[in-house]
Amino acid sequence: MTESDVVKRLVWSALLAGFGALASVAANRAAAVVWRRLFEEEPPE
C-alpha cells in the first residue's frame, strides 16, 4: 500500500465520521420535532 492509499483511507474515514455525525444530529432534531408535535412537550433527555 502506498502512502497516498493510506491518506485516501484516512480521508475516507474522516468523511464517513463527519457525515455520520451530521446524520445523527439531523435524526435527533427530526425526532424531537415529531415528538413535540405528537405529545406537545419537550422530548425526554
N, C-alpha and C positions, 0 to 999 in steps of 0.2 A: 504494500500500500504506500503510495507516495504521500508527501507532505500535503499536497493540495487535496488529496482524498480525505485526509484527516480533517483539514479545515472545512471542507464541504460537509462532512458528517457533523462537525461541531455547529456549523451554521444551521444545518437542517434541524438538529436537536433544539437549538435555541428558538428557531421559528415554531416548531411544534409546541414547545413550552409556552411561548408567548401567546400563540393562538389558543392554546388550551386554557390559559388563564383568562383571556378575554371572553372565551365562550362560557366559562364558569361564572364570570361576573354578569354577563348578559343573561344567562339562565336564571341566576339568583334574582336579578331585577325583574325579569318577566314573571317569575313565580310569585314575587312579592306583589306585583300589580294584580295578578289573578286572585291572590289571597285577599287583598284589600277589597276587591270588588265582590267576592263571594261572601266574606264574613264582616265587612265594614269595620275592620280593626287591623292593627298592625300585626304582621306575622310573628310567630314566636322566634326567639333567638336561637 
